[in-house]
Amino acid sequence: MSEKKSVRPAEAAALLGVCRDTIYVLMRSGRLRSIKAGRARLIPVTAIDQFLSADEEFAT
């Protein structure tokens, strides 16, 4: 079975160690890219990687 290419906001929150509301704030601010598929909001795993890389660059 292949790895997931996207996750739901609750799964993204668990991966990042933050609450689900924080994920929605990040999506609304544009800091975390997401797509809408029907009624579902999906976050590409690559977007999570980019978000983490951007925060690392900002911290240095």
C-alpha positions in Angstrom: 0.0 0.0 0.0 1.3 3.4 -0.9 1.8 6.4 1.4 -1.0 8.9 1.8 -0.6 12.0 -0.5 -3.0 14.1 1.6 -4.5 14.2 5.1 -7.5 15.7 6.8 -7.0 18.6 9.2 -7.3 16.4 12.3 -4.5 14.1 10.9 -2.4 17.1 10.1 -2.9 18.4 13.6 -1.7 15.1 15.1 1.4 15.1 12.8 2.3 18.6 13.8 1.4 18.3 17.4 -1.1 21.1 17.5 -4.8 21.3 17.9 -7.2 21.1 14.9 -8.2 24.8 15.3 -4.6 25.8 14.8 -4.6 23.9 11.5 -7.6 25.9 10.3 -6.0 29.2 11.4 -2.9 28.3 9.4 -5.0 27.4 6.3 -7.0 30.6 6.5 -3.8 32.7 6.8 -2.3 30.9 3.8 0.7 29.5 5.7 -0.6 25.9 5.2 -1.8 25.0 1.7 -5.0 22.9 1.4 -7.4 21.9 -1.3 -11.2 21.4 -1.2 -12.5 18.1 -2.5 -16.3 18.2 -2.3 -17.1 19.0 1.3 -13.7 17.7 2.6 -10.7 19.9 3.2 -7.4 18.0 2.4 -3.9 19.0 3.2 -1.2 17.6 0.8 1.6 16.0 2.8 4.0 18.1 0.7 2.3 21.2 2.0 3.1 20.1 5.6 6.7 19.5 4.6 6.9 23.0 3.0 5.3 24.5 6.1 7.9 22.9 8.4 10.7 23.9 6.1 9.5 27.5 6.0 9.4 27.7 9.8 12.9 26.3 10.0 14.2 28.9 7.6 12.4 31.6 9.6 13.9 30.4 12.9 17.5 30.7 11.6 
